[in-house]
Amino acid sequence: MELNRDRLIRRVTSRSLGTLAPGYAATQRGIQVYVGLVVALGLLAFGVWAVDWSKGLGLVVGLVGAAAFLVLSVIAIAGEVRTFRALKR
């Protein structure tokens, strides 16, 4: 996702979804946040899997993934609200 950021913005996130205008994900900062969310979700899943063979490592990785997901979710929601409010209607 990060390697094809410009193409992803141009072909996917900058298009309208029915009556919804393109939002925060159509910006460079927005796509970085959403890529971070995908990575954080992957860390969380890896942490859950890693608990089987190393409880300490799995717990740390899972907690880092969960914390990153929560923080990035708040940033994404704030960005979406800011972008929506800035729309000219």
Beta strands, then each sheet from edge to edge (+ up, - down):
end
